Amino acid sequence: MPITDLPERLLQRAAHAALSTPTRTFEATNGDRLQVIAAGLINPHEGPDFLDVAVLHDGIVHIGDAEFHKRASDWKAHAHSEDPRYASLLLHIVHEDDYKDVDARWTVVLSAKELRDAFRAARKERMANDIAVEELQHFALLRLLRLTAEAQLSIRRLGLEQTLKAMASSWLDRLERKRHRPFETAVADSLRNNISTSSFSALLHAFPVLGTSEVLAALENAERMKVGIEGQGLRRELLLNAVLPTLCAVADQQQRTTLLQWFWGAKSVHPYGMLTRRFPNQRQDYIWQQQGMLEYLRHHGRRASSCGEAIRAYGFAQTVEFLDANVAW
């Protein structure tokens, strides 16, 4: 049976699953290369099919809505051009690209094989996970946005070097408060005392002159070197909570692309015991999965809620105002 004979609602979920792999790059019909770092929430009501989609293009993260059609010409058949809800659509996802006059920034074509494979994978993923992958992606992005906004504001007040110390100190304070067992004072003190002379500090000062191709290697090399007497897991936490947000705050568009690609593609050092207890069936293969769960718990604790509501409650606008005007986070 041709895949176009399947109900559009079923294919919509398959398309959503295909977009939910943040390490994958898509080529739009205009030649632009995109990463869909968060596929958004499926909209059960009237209007665009997917809400709050995050698309990375040329170092800028664009937030908007997306629509799926079996055929691009369904845009005309459904009279979307006359509907103001589709006036500024970010992404149009189609199986057959048979119509060009669409009011969307980008159009992405998915093959029959991509739709079938994505739907099968999504069914397995949904059986194994406590939180849908799109929710984790949203919360992981939200966490990085929030920390980057804090670093951006701190840089304006304190300068670059003091911001790194302040971000590290703030994270250590939170860590010490949350620990069920006493946190080793010697370890915390070694991080506080040595962060300014660490490889992370050197990376931050060298970052403005690093070429795009040098960013990933420089980041990985800096992480290999101890700051104090910490282990690898704690050093990764320092990187995620203090170093990476500060780097994102000062990066140019191309550098930021590489930082985001690392964020979405880096494997986790080890599973978090607290997250394993709270989400026993949730995978922790990648750091974005762990970061997404942590931010989810920050907003809701043990109460489930929709990701879209959480993002609207926090407000992307509050984050955006702290970021550079040319960065559409």
C-alpha positions, 0 to 999 in steps of 0.5 A: 500500500502506498504510504500516501494511502495512510491517514494523514494524522498517522503520517503526521505522527511519523513526520514528528518522530522523523524530526525528533532526532536533533543530531540529524541535518535536513536539506530544505527545498531552497538548499538551506541545511537545518537541524530540528533540535526540538520538534515541538508539541503535536497540536490536537486543535485547529491551526499548525500541526506542531507548536514551538518547533526549534530549528537551528540554521546558520547558528541561529535557533528559530522558534515557530510552528510547523505543518505536515501535509502528504502533498505540498499542494494540500496547502492550497487545498486546505486554504492555509494562505487565507488563514492568519494562523499560518501566516508566519509558519516556520516549517512545512513538512511534506512527502510530495513536493508538488506545490511551491507557493507556500507561506513557510520559511522552509519546506522539508521533504520526507521519503516514504522510507523515512516516514515508515522508519520513524513511525516504527522507532517512535512506537518502540520509544513511546513504549520505553520512555516516561516522557515523550522525546519532544518534551525532553528536547524542549526542556533541554533547550529551555535549560540551556537558554535559561543558563545562557541568559544568566551568563549574558546578564552576568557578563554585562555586570561583572565581566567575562572572568568573574562571570565564569567564577560566579556561574561555577559558584552558583552551581556548587551552591545548588549542588551542596544544597541538594545533596542528601549526603554531605558534599566534600568541602575539599572538592568544592573548594578546589573547583572554586579556587582553581576555576580562574586558572583552569583549562576552561578559563583558558578556553573562554579567553581564547574562544573569540579567535577560535575558528568554527572547525577548532571549537569542538576539539578545544572544548573536548581538550579543555574537559579532559584536564582537571580543574581541582580534585574532581572526577570526570562526572563532576567536571562535566557538570561544571561544563554544562552548568557554568562553562557552556552557557558562558561560551554560548553567551559570547559565541558568534553564530558559527561557534554557537552552531558547533556548541549546540551540535555538541550539546545535542550529540554528546554522550552522557558520562554516567546515568544520574541515580536520582533520574533513574529512580524518578524515571526508571524507564527513561534513557540517559544515553545523551546529556540532553536527555539528562538535562531535559529531565532535570529541567522538567523536574525543576518546573514540575517536580513529580507532577506531569504537565505539558511542555508547551505550557511550561515554556509559555509559563517561563516565556521565551521573551524573557530569555530573548531579551537577555541575549544578543539582538542578532541571535534568534534563540 
